[in-house]
Amino acid sequence: MRLRNAAVAAFAAIALAVSLPGSAMAAVGEFRYSYADADGYEHPGLLFYPPSGECLNLPGADSDELDAAYAPKNGTRSIAQVYLGADCQGPSFLLRPGGGATERLQVRSVVFS
């Protein structure tokens, strides 16, 4: 009897695990920004289908030694909270889906809802 109960419990646990969606969700779309390299040349930045709920440092502007990125454009279907500091620290600003900001808004990191 105990073996049968254990087998039923194991089967139920496996069925539950298989039926649950994965925990890694992505913000559908793309997030664009601009940044300048050490020589002052402007480059485009892009996050394509970025993960949701995870702080992302923006490549090209991800440390205090580099200039901050600017002019973020949220082309995803999620709200993007952009931060002036790396690791989602410091002042922040919300960008609605499809929204963007001017070159005056400087950012180093972002998290998507």
C-alpha positions as CSV (number, residue, x, y, z in Angstrom):
1,M,0.0,0.0,0.0
2,R,2.8,2.4,0.9
3,L,4.5,1.7,-2.4
4,R,1.4,2.5,-4.4
5,N,0.9,5.8,-2.4
6,A,4.5,6.8,-3.1
7,A,4.1,6.0,-6.8
8,V,0.9,8.0,-7.0
9,A,2.6,11.0,-5.2
10,A,5.7,10.8,-7.5
11,F,3.5,10.7,-10.6
12,A,1.5,13.7,-9.4
13,A,4.6,15.6,-8.7
14,I,6.0,14.9,-12.2
15,A,2.7,15.8,-13.8
16,L,2.6,19.1,-11.9
17,A,6.2,20.0,-12.8
18,V,5.6,19.3,-16.5
19,S,2.3,21.3,-16.6
20,L,3.8,24.5,-15.1
21,P,5.2,27.1,-17.5
22,G,8.9,27.9,-17.2
23,S,9.9,30.6,-14.8
24,A,11.9,32.5,-17.4
25,M,9.5,34.8,-19.2
26,A,10.6,37.4,-21.8
27,A,9.4,40.8,-22.6
28,V,8.2,40.4,-26.2
29,G,9.9,42.9,-28.5
30,E,13.0,44.9,-28.4
31,F,14.5,47.7,-26.2
32,R,16.7,50.2,-28.0
33,Y,19.1,52.8,-26.7
34,S,22.2,54.8,-27.8
35,Y,25.6,55.0,-26.2
36,A,28.9,56.6,-26.9
37,D,32.2,54.8,-26.8
38,A,35.5,56.1,-25.3
39,D,36.3,58.0,-28.5
40,G,32.9,59.7,-28.5
41,Y,31.4,57.7,-31.4
42,E,27.7,56.9,-31.1
43,H,26.5,53.3,-31.2
44,P,23.0,51.7,-31.1
45,G,22.2,49.3,-28.3
46,L,19.6,46.6,-28.5
47,L,18.0,44.1,-26.1
48,F,15.9,41.6,-28.1
49,Y,13.2,39.7,-26.1
50,P,14.9,40.6,-22.8
51,P,14.0,38.5,-19.7
52,S,11.3,39.9,-17.4
53,G,11.9,40.5,-13.7
54,E,15.7,40.6,-14.0
55,C,17.9,43.6,-13.7
56,L,19.9,44.0,-16.9
57,N,22.9,46.3,-17.2
58,L,23.0,47.9,-20.7
59,P,26.0,46.8,-22.7
60,G,28.2,49.7,-23.6
61,A,27.0,51.7,-20.5
62,D,27.1,49.2,-17.7
63,S,29.7,50.8,-15.4
64,D,30.5,54.1,-13.9
65,E,33.7,54.2,-15.9
66,L,31.6,54.5,-19.1
67,D,29.2,57.2,-20.2
68,A,25.6,56.4,-19.5
69,A,23.4,55.3,-22.4
70,Y,20.6,57.7,-23.5
71,A,17.4,58.0,-25.6
72,P,15.9,54.6,-24.5
73,K,13.0,53.3,-26.6
74,N,10.8,50.6,-25.2
75,G,9.6,48.5,-28.1
76,T,8.4,45.6,-25.9
77,R,5.0,44.8,-24.6
78,S,6.1,45.2,-21.0
79,I,6.7,48.2,-18.8
80,A,10.5,49.0,-18.6
81,Q,11.9,50.7,-15.5
82,V,15.2,52.3,-16.5
83,Y,17.8,53.3,-13.9
84,L,20.6,55.9,-14.0
85,G,22.9,53.5,-12.1
86,A,24.2,50.0,-12.9
87,D,22.5,47.1,-11.2
88,C,19.2,48.9,-11.1
89,Q,20.4,51.5,-8.5
90,G,19.7,55.2,-8.3
91,P,16.9,57.3,-9.8
92,S,14.5,55.5,-12.1
93,F,11.9,56.2,-14.8
94,L,9.1,54.1,-16.2
95,L,8.8,53.6,-19.9
96,R,5.4,52.3,-21.1
97,P,5.2,49.7,-23.8
98,G,6.0,51.4,-27.1
99,G,7.3,54.5,-25.3
100,G,10.6,56.3,-25.4
101,A,12.5,59.2,-24.0
102,T,14.7,61.9,-25.3
103,E,18.5,62.0,-25.3
104,R,18.4,63.8,-21.9
105,L,17.3,60.6,-20.1
106,Q,20.5,58.7,-19.2
107,V,20.3,55.1,-18.3
108,R,22.7,52.2,-17.3
109,S,20.3,49.4,-16.4
110,V,16.7,48.3,-16.9
111,V,14.2,45.8,-15.6
112,F,11.0,44.7,-17.4
113,S,7.7,43.8,-15.7
